């Protein structure tokens, strides 16, 4: 967005960051956590040898950590990519 600076009679370019809404992020993270719990539970049962409860909890926690970390990274990269794409398109119009 370009606007006129009234004091200096020059143009100022305002760059807006495009981000996903908090509601959308919350829904995505809840879905990822629920799927992580399910996958971790299945893995825990599959690889259970002696102490099944510890194996299940360990697999659930590792799966949640890895999947939420990956989704967090993908969301941040998507927001950055959308912002850069919008800025590039804006400058091409001028």
PASEBA-1860 file (N, C-alpha, C; in nm, 3 decimals):
! residues 94
1> XXXXXXXX> 0.085/-0.115/0.000/0.000/0.000/0.000/0.090/0.122/0.000 ~ 0.061/0.218/-0.087/0.137/0.342/-0.094/0.049/0.456/-0.048 ~ 0.106/0.543/0.032/0.031/0.657/0.083/0.120/0.780/0.075 ~ 0.059/0.897/0.072/0.131/1.023/0.060/0.165/1.077/0.198 ~ 0.292/1.112/0.219/0.335/1.177/0.342/0.312/1.327/0.324 ~ 0.223/1.385/0.403/0.184/1.524/0.385/0.293/1.622/0.428 ~ 0.378/1.585/0.521/0.482/1.677/0.567/0.597/1.686/0.468 ~ 0.637/1.573/0.411/0.754/1.573/0.322/0.717/1.566/0.175
9> XXXXXXXX> 0.590/1.557/0.143/0.542/1.544/0.005/0.609/1.426/-0.067 ~ 0.622/1.316/0.002/0.680/1.198/-0.059/0.588/1.079/-0.032 ~ 0.613/0.973/-0.105/0.530/0.855/-0.091/0.594/0.758/0.008 ~ 0.511/0.694/0.089/0.555/0.594/0.185/0.491/0.462/0.146 ~ 0.571/0.358/0.141/0.520/0.225/0.110/0.501/0.148/0.240 ~ 0.380/0.100/0.262/0.348/0.022/0.381/0.335/-0.124/0.340 ~ 0.412/-0.209/0.405/0.409/-0.352/0.376/0.327/-0.421/0.484 ~ 0.223/-0.492/0.442/0.136/-0.563/0.535/0.174/-0.711/0.539
17> XXXXXXXX> 0.189/-0.765/0.658/0.217/-0.908/0.672/0.086/-0.985/0.667 ~ 0.084/-1.088/0.586/-0.034/-1.174/0.577/-0.013/-1.291/0.674 ~ -0.107/-1.307/0.767/-0.098/-1.417/0.863/-0.233/-1.488/0.869 ~ -0.228/-1.614/0.911/-0.351/-1.690/0.931/-0.416/-1.643/1.061 ~ -0.547/-1.656/1.067/-0.618/-1.614/1.189/-0.587/-1.710/1.304 ~ -0.603/-1.661/1.425/-0.575/-1.743/1.544/-0.671/-1.861/1.552 ~ -0.795/-1.841/1.507/-0.894/-1.949/1.509/-0.850/-2.063/1.416 ~ -0.802/-2.027/1.297/-0.756/-2.127/1.201/-0.636/-2.204/1.256
25> XXXXXXXX> -0.539/-2.131/1.313/-0.421/-2.196/1.371/-0.461/-2.290/1.485 ~ -0.554/-2.245/1.570/-0.599/-2.327/1.682/-0.660/-2.458/1.632 ~ -0.745/-2.449/1.531/-0.810/-2.569/1.475/-0.705/-2.663/1.416 ~ -0.610/-2.609/1.342/-0.506/-2.692/1.280/-0.423/-2.762/1.388 ~ -0.382/-2.688/1.491/-0.300/-2.748/1.596/-0.377/-2.853/1.677 ~ -0.505/-2.831/1.701/-0.585/-2.931/1.773/-0.596/-3.060/1.690 ~ -0.619/-3.045/1.560/-0.627/-3.163/1.473/-0.494/-3.238/1.471 ~ -0.384/-3.164/1.462/-0.252/-3.227/1.460/-0.224/-3.298/1.593
33> XXXXXXXX> -0.259/-3.236/1.704/-0.236/-3.300/1.835/-0.319/-3.427/1.849 ~ -0.445/-3.422/1.807/-0.529/-3.541/1.816/-0.475/-3.655/1.729 ~ -0.435/-3.622/1.607/-0.376/-3.725/1.520/-0.245/-3.777/1.577 ~ -0.167/-3.689/1.639/-0.040/-3.731/1.700/-0.064/-3.828/1.815 ~ -0.164/-3.800/1.895/-0.196/-3.889/2.006/-0.236/-4.027/1.953 ~ -0.318/-4.029/1.850/-0.361/-4.156/1.793/-0.243/-4.234/1.734 ~ -0.160/-4.165/1.656/-0.044/-4.232/1.594/0.054/-4.279/1.700 ~ 0.079/-4.195/1.801/0.169/-4.235/1.909/0.116/-4.353/1.987
41> XXXXXXXX> -0.015/-4.359/2.008/-0.077/-4.471/2.078/-0.061/-4.601/1.998 ~ -0.086/-4.593/1.869/-0.071/-4.712/1.783/0.075/-4.759/1.782 ~ 0.167/-4.664/1.771/0.310/-4.701/1.774/0.349/-4.761/1.909 ~ 0.297/-4.704/2.017/0.327/-4.755/2.150/0.279/-4.897/2.170 ~ 0.159/-4.926/2.120/0.107/-5.063/2.131/0.188/-5.158/2.043 ~ 0.226/-5.112/1.925/0.301/-5.197/1.833/0.438/-5.234/1.887 ~ 0.508/-5.139/1.946/0.644/-5.164/1.993/0.652/-5.194/2.142 ~ 0.543/-5.232/2.203/0.538/-5.263/2.345/0.608/-5.396/2.372
49> XXXXXXXX> 0.701/-5.395/2.469/0.769/-5.519/2.503/0.751/-5.552/2.652 ~ 0.795/-5.464/2.740/0.785/-5.492/2.884/0.691/-5.394/2.952 ~ 0.726/-5.266/2.949/0.647/-5.163/3.015/0.565/-5.088/2.910 ~ 0.443/-5.136/2.886/0.361/-5.080/2.777/0.319/-4.936/2.803 ~ 0.287/-4.902/2.925/0.240/-4.767/2.954/0.349/-4.663/2.927 ~ 0.471/-4.692/2.966/0.582/-4.601/2.941/0.610/-4.590/2.792 ~ 0.605/-4.702/2.722/0.629/-4.701/2.577/0.523/-4.619/2.505 ~ 0.398/-4.635/2.544/0.289/-4.559/2.482/0.307/-4.410/2.507
57> XXXXXXXX> 0.332/-4.370/2.632/0.350/-4.228/2.664/0.471/-4.169/2.594 ~ 0.578/-4.244/2.583/0.697/-4.196/2.514/0.670/-4.175/2.365 ~ 0.602/-4.271/2.304/0.571/-4.257/2.161/0.472/-4.143/2.135 ~ 0.375/-4.125/2.223/0.281/-4.013/2.207/0.354/-3.880/2.218 ~ 0.442/-3.866/2.318/0.511/-3.738/2.336/0.607/-3.708/2.221 ~ 0.678/-3.808/2.174/0.769/-3.786/2.060/0.689/-3.749/1.935 ~ 0.579/-3.818/1.910/0.498/-3.790/1.792/0.438/-3.650/1.799 ~ 0.388/-3.609/1.914/0.333/-3.474/1.928/0.442/-3.370/1.904
65> XXXXXXXX> 0.559/-3.389/1.964/0.668/-3.294/1.948/0.707/-3.277/1.802 ~ 0.724/-3.388/1.732/0.768/-3.384/1.592/0.660/-3.324/1.502 ~ 0.536/-3.367/1.517/0.430/-3.322/1.427/0.393/-3.175/1.451 ~ 0.382/-3.134/1.577/0.349/-2.993/1.605/0.464/-2.903/1.561 ~ 0.588/-2.946/1.581/0.702/-2.869/1.533/0.702/-2.853/1.382 ~ 0.670/-2.960/1.311/0.663/-2.954/1.166/0.552/-2.865/1.115 ~ 0.434/-2.875/1.177/0.321/-2.792/1.135/0.348/-2.645/1.168 ~ 0.411/-2.618/1.283/0.447/-2.480/1.319/0.539/-2.420/1.213
73> XXXXXXXX> 0.640/-2.498/1.172/0.733/-2.451/1.069/0.662/-2.427/0.937 ~ 0.574/-2.519/0.897/0.503/-2.503/0.770/0.409/-2.382/0.772 ~ 0.342/-2.357/0.884/0.253/-2.241/0.894/0.333/-2.112/0.883 ~ 0.445/-2.104/0.953/0.529/-1.984/0.947/0.583/-1.961/0.806 ~ 0.629/-2.067/0.741/0.680/-2.053/0.604/0.570/-2.014/0.507 ~ 0.449/-2.065/0.526/0.336/-2.030/0.440/0.301/-1.883/0.455 ~ 0.298/-1.833/0.579/0.268/-1.692/0.601/0.375/-1.603/0.536 ~ 0.500/-1.642/0.551/0.608/-1.564/0.491/0.598/-1.567/0.338
81> XXXXXXXX> 0.568/-1.682/0.282/0.557/-1.696/0.138/0.441/-1.615/0.082 ~ 0.326/-1.618/0.150/0.210/-1.541/0.105/0.241/-1.392/0.110 ~ 0.307/-1.346/0.217/0.342/-1.205/0.230/0.436/-1.163/0.118 ~ 0.538/-1.241/0.090/0.632/-1.207/-0.017/0.565/-1.209/-0.153 ~ 0.477/-1.305/-0.177/0.409/-1.314/-0.305/0.319/-1.192/-0.326 ~ 0.247/-1.151/-0.221/0.161/-1.032/-0.231/0.244/-0.907/-0.254 ~ 0.358/-0.894/-0.188/0.443/-0.777/-0.207/0.500/-0.773/-0.348 ~ 0.540/-0.888/-0.402/0.593/-0.893/-0.538/0.486/-0.854/-0.639
89> XXXXXX> 0.365/-0.904/-0.622/0.255/-0.869/-0.712/0.220/-0.722/-0.702 ~ 0.231/-0.665/-0.584/0.198/-0.524/-0.565/0.297/-0.437/-0.641 ~ 0.426/-0.471/-0.633/0.527/-0.389/-0.700/0.520/-0.404/-0.850 ~ 0.474/-0.517/-0.901/0.462/-0.536/-1.045/0.352/-0.448/-1.105 ~ 0.252/-0.411/-1.024/0.142/-0.327/-1.075/0.187/-0.183/-1.097 ~ 0.288/-0.137/-1.022/0.332/0.003/-1.032/0.406/0.031/-1.157
END
